[in-house]
Amino acid sequence: MAITAKQVKELRDQTGAGMMDAKKALTETDGDMEAAVDWLRTKGLAKAAKKSGRTAAEGLVGVEVDGGTGVVVELNSETDFVGKNAEFQEMVSAIAKTAINAPDLMSLKSADLGGKTVEETVTDKIAKIGENMSLRRMERLEGETVVSYVHNAVAPGLGKIGVLVALTGGDEAFGKQVAMHIAAASPASLSEADLDPAIVEHEKQVQMDIARESGKPEAVIEKMIVGRMKKFLGEVTLLGQAFVVNPDLTVGEAAKDAGAEITGFVRMAVGEGIEVEKEDFAAEVAKAAQG
């Protein structure tokens, strides 16, 4: 199939690979973007792509904690200007407070908020502000102690990244440190036991392909993979990651020292996983000039 310049640019932006390498990867994989990323990694030409971290939507996340219950909600908007709007911020904050008593997103949308449902409230705000909005996600976390943290906060409990951490034992100060770590390190799961087996298997296969490029015997490769997968699991699981506060300890070791058990976490970033079509600036200006 014909590979377009747009596909090459997208792969380069995602992996940092050179133009010719990106084009060759797409050609070898018949234009399959995910397979092309793996092909580049196998050849040592790209790092693992964190697709879940691609952000292409604006808005805010709102965080609320009440005793042993915490919630995070995401309300998207078309532009960052709306996220700075005081009315929009007040609405997100009110929705987060309402979410404390809602078991899931569907229930939240139909919950009462000042005499109207949450969904009707959002619709009214769309008409008033003149920009499309979407109450996209809600996550709930319960535990003995639930601690929250908001990164890039624009107001109390509102920002671009919201984190909840559930603890048994320990104290709130340690919980806050862990929440800040999660905001920065973006772990994929709490522990290896919670990690999606498909992610583990996919990474193992990629590492096998990388190792085979070295030409070493299969018996040697098998031993290499054990070490590489241990390193991978340490990088993507919260308890296995080096603690940002003290990199000499893993988060799991730091928790033990603090007399705490981390029982769960939620990390939500605005626009995470959404992809929108973006024109380059020159094309955008030209389009506007054409009316």
C-alpha positions in Angstrom: 0.0 0.0 0.0 1.1 3.6 -0.5 2.6 5.3 2.6 1.6 8.9 3.0 3.7 11.7 4.4 1.1 12.2 7.1 1.6 8.6 8.3 5.4 9.1 8.3 5.1 12.3 10.3 2.7 10.7 12.9 5.1 7.8 13.4 8.1 10.1 13.7 6.2 12.2 16.3 5.3 9.1 18.3 8.7 7.4 18.2 11.4 10.0 17.5 12.6 7.8 14.6 14.2 9.3 11.5 12.1 10.0 8.4 13.5 7.1 6.3 13.3 4.7 9.2 9.7 5.6 9.8 8.8 5.2 6.2 10.6 1.8 6.0 8.8 0.7 9.2 5.4 1.6 7.7 6.3 -0.1 4.4 7.3 -3.3 6.1 4.1 -3.4 8.2 1.7 -2.4 5.4 0.9 0.9 7.1 -0.1 -0.6 10.5 1.0 2.1 13.0 1.2 -0.1 16.1 3.2 -2.8 14.2 5.5 -0.1 12.8 6.2 1.1 16.3 7.2 -2.4 17.3 9.3 -2.8 14.2 11.2 0.3 15.1 11.7 -0.9 18.6 12.9 -4.3 17.4 15.6 -2.5 15.3 16.6 -0.3 18.2 15.3 2.8 16.5 12.5 3.8 18.9 11.5 3.7 22.6 8.3 2.1 23.8 5.4 4.4 22.8 3.2 5.4 25.7 0.0 5.7 23.6 -2.2 6.1 26.6 -0.5 9.3 27.4 -1.3 11.1 24.2 -3.4 14.1 25.0 -5.4 15.9 22.4 -8.4 17.4 24.3 -8.8 20.3 26.7 -10.8 20.8 29.8 -10.3 19.9 33.5 -10.3 17.0 35.9 -12.1 17.5 39.3 -11.1 15.6 42.4 -13.2 15.2 45.6 -12.5 13.1 48.7 -14.9 12.4 51.5 -13.6 10.2 54.3 -12.6 6.8 52.7 -14.1 7.7 49.3 -12.5 9.6 46.5 -13.7 10.5 43.0 -12.1 12.0 39.9 -14.2 13.3 37.0 -13.1 14.6 33.6 -15.0 17.3 31.7 -13.6 18.0 28.2 -13.9 21.2 26.3 -12.7 22.3 22.8 -10.1 24.9 23.9 -7.9 25.6 26.9 -9.6 29.0 27.3 -12.8 27.3 28.6 -10.7 25.5 31.3 -9.7 28.9 32.6 -13.3 30.1 32.7 -14.6 30.6 36.3 -18.1 29.3 35.4 -16.7 26.2 33.9 -14.4 25.6 36.9 -17.4 26.0 39.3 -19.4 23.5 37.3 -16.6 20.9 37.3 -16.1 21.3 41.0 -19.9 20.9 41.6 -20.0 17.8 39.4 -17.0 16.3 41.4 -18.8 16.9 44.7 -22.0 15.3 43.2 -19.9 12.3 42.1 -19.1 11.3 45.7 -22.6 9.8 45.9 -22.7 8.3 42.4 -21.6 4.8 41.8 -20.7 5.3 38.1 -20.6 7.7 35.2 -24.2 6.9 34.0 -25.6 7.5 37.5 -23.6 10.8 37.7 -25.0 12.1 34.5 -28.6 11.6 35.7 -27.9 12.8 39.3 -29.5 16.0 40.6 -27.4 19.2 40.5 -29.3 22.3 41.6 -32.7 21.1 40.3 -31.3 19.8 37.0 -29.5 16.6 36.1 -25.7 16.8 35.7 -26.1 16.1 32.0 -28.7 19.0 31.6 -26.3 21.3 33.5 -23.5 20.6 31.0 -25.9 21.1 28.1 -27.0 24.5 29.4 -23.3 25.5 29.8 -22.6 24.5 26.2 -25.4 26.8 25.0 -24.1 29.6 27.3 -20.4 29.4 26.6 -20.8 28.4 22.9 -18.3 25.5 23.0 -18.9 21.8 23.0 -18.2 20.0 26.3 -18.3 16.3 27.4 -18.5 14.7 30.8 -16.2 11.9 29.6 -15.0 9.9 32.6 -15.5 9.2 36.3 -13.3 7.0 38.6 -14.1 6.1 42.2 -11.7 4.8 44.8 -12.4 3.6 48.3 -10.1 2.6 51.2 -9.2 3.1 54.8 -7.6 6.4 53.9 -7.9 8.1 50.5 -5.5 10.9 49.6 -5.7 13.2 46.5 -3.3 15.3 44.5 -4.0 17.6 41.6 -1.1 18.6 39.2 -1.2 21.9 37.5 -4.1 23.0 39.7 -6.0 26.0 38.5 -8.2 26.0 41.6 -8.6 23.7 44.6 -9.3 20.2 43.4 -9.2 21.2 39.7 -6.4 20.7 37.2 -4.9 18.8 34.3 -4.0 15.6 36.2 -5.9 14.2 39.2 -4.7 11.4 41.4 -6.2 9.3 44.2 -4.4 6.9 46.5 -5.9 4.4 48.9 -3.9 3.4 51.9 -4.2 1.1 54.9 -2.0 2.5 57.7 0.7 5.1 57.1 -0.4 8.8 57.2 -1.7 11.4 54.8 1.7 13.0 54.3 3.1 9.7 52.9 -0.1 9.3 50.8 0.5 12.7 49.3 4.0 11.8 48.3 2.8 8.7 46.6 0.1 10.6 44.8 2.7 13.1 43.5 4.8 10.1 42.4 1.9 8.6 40.5 1.2 12.0 38.7 4.9 12.1 37.6 5.6 8.4 36.8 2.2 7.3 35.5 2.3 3.6 36.5 0.2 1.2 34.5 -0.9 -0.8 37.5 -0.4 -1.3 41.2 1.6 -4.5 40.9 2.5 -7.2 38.5 -0.6 -9.1 39.6 -2.9 -6.2 38.4 -1.1 -5.7 35.1 -3.0 -6.7 31.9 -1.4 -10.0 30.8 -1.7 -8.8 27.1 0.7 -5.9 27.9 3.2 -8.3 29.5 3.0 -10.7 26.6 3.3 -8.0 24.0 6.4 -6.5 25.7 8.0 -10.0 26.1 7.5 -10.6 22.4 9.1 -7.2 21.5 12.0 -7.9 23.8 12.5 -11.4 22.2 12.6 -9.9 18.8 15.1 -7.2 19.9 17.3 -9.9 21.5 17.1 -12.1 18.4 18.5 -9.2 16.3 21.8 -9.7 18.3 22.1 -13.2 16.8 22.6 -14.8 20.2 21.5 -18.5 20.8 17.9 -19.0 22.0 19.1 -20.3 25.4 21.0 -17.1 26.0 18.1 -15.0 24.8 15.7 -16.7 27.3 18.0 -15.6 30.1 18.3 -12.1 28.7 14.5 -11.8 28.6 14.1 -12.6 32.3 16.2 -9.6 33.3 14.6 -7.3 30.7 11.1 -8.2 31.8 12.0 -7.7 35.5 13.2 -4.2 34.5 10.0 -3.6 32.5 7.8 -4.6 35.4 9.7 -2.3 37.7 9.1 0.6 35.4 5.4 0.1 34.8 4.1 -1.1 38.2 3.6 1.4 41.1 5.1 -0.8 43.8 8.1 -1.7 41.6 9.0 1.9 40.5 11.8 3.8 42.1 10.2 6.3 44.5 10.6 9.9 43.3 11.1 11.1 46.9 13.9 8.5 47.5 15.1 6.7 44.3 17.1 4.3 46.4 13.8 2.7 47.4 10.9 1.3 45.4 7.5 2.6 46.2 6.6 -0.7 47.8 9.7 -0.5 50.0 8.9 3.1 51.0 5.4 2.1 51.9 6.7 -0.7 54.1 9.0 1.7 55.9 6.1 4.1 56.4 3.9 1.4 57.9 1.5 1.6 55.0 -0.1 -0.7 52.4 -1.1 0.9 49.1 -4.3 -0.8 48.2 -5.2 1.2 45.0 -4.8 4.3 42.9 -6.4 6.3 40.2 -4.6 8.6 37.8 -6.6 10.7 35.3 -5.1 13.2 32.9 -7.2 15.6 30.7 -7.7 14.3 27.2 -5.8 11.0 27.8 -6.3 8.6 25.0 -8.2 11.1 22.8 -6.8 11.8 19.4 -8.0 14.7 17.2 -7.0 15.8 13.7 -4.5 18.7 13.9 -3.6 20.9 11.0 -0.2 22.6 10.9 -0.3 26.3 11.5 0.3 27.4 7.9 -2.6 25.2 6.7 -4.8 26.5 9.4 -4.1 30.1 8.5 -4.6 29.3 4.8 -7.9 27.7 5.5 -9.1 30.7 7.5 -8.1 33.1 4.8 -10.2 31.1 2.3 -13.2 31.9 4.5 
